């Protein structure tokens, strides 16, 4: 193994899991991200007797599968193949190659693995089945998180045992196994057939500091993220390499606009989006530019999450509460994966997360006198407290009166700009964790007044570890100085801009004509589109401005959102004001009641002539079904986001292919059912229609 690992000493847990496979024994392992779980599948092939065997490795995301093919090839010298829609799916030739034994590692999603074509042509082939060495389930927590509804095939992975020799071991690995998730994995993979190895190294990244604080500014201003851009930036190297995770692509667009506004013009292109709506060509190039340091800040979803091995990410930020605590743990684990590096993981949460009375929730009752339920969908999860014998809530006299008092005692105002309330309220009772909490104790983690790592130890059964950096904002309050919120710009926001219900088709046409004119006049790259100048969202909102148009109304909407305002703002304003638009515009359907997000010009994909990625217009192929057959999907995103205008350093492109606002459900990188981001009742989900997604299978 030492030879196969390039002279590096294998870790004890790697050796133990290889021994388990040799002993034909099932195994379950929890280890932090970056600890070398991939090597568990590669190491058995150092033995000559295994040279003709094959390992089936179940992996949830196409990007991860493709990356691991290269990892097995370049780091371990093994032949590997990814069976997914990005690589042609279950083609006859590919399946014949697999059956013939051309590959040692077969990377595949649950949907492809359990599809009729793969089952009938591969798993039912007795010669192939007899050569299967083991089945490795990567990111095994997905069995519990997604198997019930979102990706039901995950819950059925154990069913392939019927096609394999009884002795074939299943190895499940994850960086986030709660007690409940562990039970789900063991049951689904049918580990009951005999004693299995359980190896728990914990998921604590001891070289990554943890900070949790409230969002202080208006969430639509995104000024709380200003800390990721240091003051006095002049060069790319002045900006820490940062990933900001979001669960709504529209948030991402606005965040890009905000952070670019803090940078000098020649550096604005170093802030880029990364999500599954963008073309695979863009994603590959963007990741390459991030590795090279040309992109410094990535606004991303889980499409840039599981398994991505970037060694030098300095800061990871989660914008708003995720659905489960393990989501934050997984994302935080992207930081500082390289030897000798240190990192920072930051969770910025909605203020309502501090008003959820976790004591009442755990007791299965609501303290109505304290009025701590929040507003809207930000309701507390009470399911956890319904189990028999759960802890009784604290007496009302022990808790501060009113929602504001409760929130203050739980840390709501720590980390503000002035730092006046950074002190920890040690007199407040400690929040206990509950194994049945469907959010995996997300609110107890946020409201902790003791070491945040101790909460993670309770939830994930982590062993005690020696931390090599300032631990967390509770143990080391000085960490809050690194993440202070910025100041919301005066006069910013769309609230003061009035929009009509009916849009002016004439204004819309004038804007389209202007974009076409600028594209032809200023842009030399033939792959660019008019969407690189002004995206569809901006055009739609401008066409809803009251008539007659004024310079003030145009500026009020565009100046704080459009990166090209400085270059083209006056020209566009003159173009519109020079026209006499009819006050009785043709009737069109009502504009959406909800505000359409800022006109952030999404990332263009990288090209060989651009210093940073720019999107090449790409025709998205039809998604495939679980067995590789094409699926006719209406409304699939085209991914036509086009490259940046080559003469404009601050331009970026946005897709104009979809008329509706995007949601988290549109982003294949966000595979967790969309939940309230702060304290909703358990089981309450926003409902979306999930269309077959070519980035999953």
BELBELMO-V92702 format. One record per backbone hydrogen bond with DSSP energy under -1.0 kcal/mol. NH is the residue of the N-H (numbers start at 1). CO is the residue of the C=O. If there is no record, write none. Layout:
((NH	CO) (NH	CO))
This chain:
((5	1) (6	3) (7	2) (8	5) (15	11) (16	12) (17	13) (18	14) (19	15) (20	16) (21	17) (22	18) (23	19) (24	21) (25	20) (27	170) (28	197) (29	172) (30	199) (31	174) (35	32) (40	37) (41	38) (43	39) (45	42) (46	43) (47	44) (50	47) (51	48) (53	50) (54	131) (55	104) (56	134) (57	106) (58	136) (59	108) (62	695) (65	61) (66	62) (67	63) (68	64) (69	65) (70	66) (71	67) (72	68) (73	69) (74	70) (75	71) (78	72) (81	105) (83	107) (87	84) (88	85) (89	84) (91	89) (95	91) (96	92) (97	93) (98	94) (99	95) (100	96) (101	98) (102	97) (104	79) (105	79) (106	55) (107	81) (108	57) (113	109) (114	110) (119	115) (120	116) (121	117) (122	118) (123	118) (124	119) (125	122) (129	125) (130	126) (131	128) (132	129) (133	54) (135	169) (136	56) (137	171) (138	58) (140	173) (142	139) (143	140) (145	141) (146	142) (151	146) (154	151) (155	152) (156	153) (157	154) (159	156) (160	157) (161	158) (162	159) (163	160) (164	161) (168	165) (171	135) (172	27) (173	137) (174	29) (182	178) (183	179) (184	180) (185	181) (186	182) (187	183) (188	184) (189	185) (190	187) (191	186) (193	190) (194	191) (197	26) (199	28) (201	30) (206	204) (208	205) (209	343) (210	471) (211	345) (213	347) (215	349) (221	218) (225	222) (226	223) (228	225) (229	226) (238	235) (239	236) (242	296) (243	315) (244	298) (245	317) (246	300) (252	248) (253	249) (254	250) (255	251) (256	252) (257	253) (258	254) (259	255) (260	256) (261	257) (263	260) (267	264) (270	267) (271	268) (272	297) (274	299) (278	275) (283	279) (284	280) (285	281) (286	282) (287	283) (288	284) (289	285) (290	286) (291	287) (292	288) (294	289) (295	289) (296	270) (297	270) (298	242) (299	272) (300	244) (301	274) (304	301) (305	302) (308	305) (310	308) (314	241) (315	241) (316	344) (317	243) (318	346) (319	245) (320	348) (325	439) (329	325) (330	326) (331	327) (332	328) (333	329) (334	331) (335	332) (336	313) (338	311) (341	338) (343	207) (344	314) (345	209) (346	316) (347	211) (348	318) (349	213) (353	350) (354	351) (355	352) (358	356) (361	357) (362	358) (363	359) (364	361) (365	360) (368	366) (370	367) (378	375) (379	377) (385	382) (386	383) (390	387) (398	395) (399	396) (406	402) (407	403) (408	404) (409	405) (410	406) (411	408) (412	407) (414	411) (422	419) (426	424) (428	425) (437	434) (440	437) (445	441) (446	442) (447	443) (455	451) (456	452) (457	453) (458	454) (459	455) (460	456) (461	457) (468	206) (473	210) (476	472) (479	476) (480	477) (481	478) (482	479) (483	480) (486	223) (492	489) (497	494) (500	544) (504	543) (508	504) (509	505) (510	506) (511	507) (512	508) (513	509) (514	510) (515	511) (516	512) (517	513) (518	514) (519	515) (520	516) (521	517) (522	518) (523	519) (528	525) (532	529) (533	530) (534	530) (539	535) (540	536) (541	537) (542	538) (543	539) (544	541) (545	542) (554	550) (555	551) (556	552) (557	553) (558	554) (559	555) (561	558) (562	558) (565	562) (568	564) (569	565) (572	568) (573	569) (574	570) (575	571) (576	572) (577	573) (578	574) (579	576) (591	501) (600	598) (605	614) (610	607) (625	629) (628	625) (631	623) (641	639) (648	645) (666	663) (667	664) (670	667) (671	669) (684	681) (686	674) (696	693) (697	693))
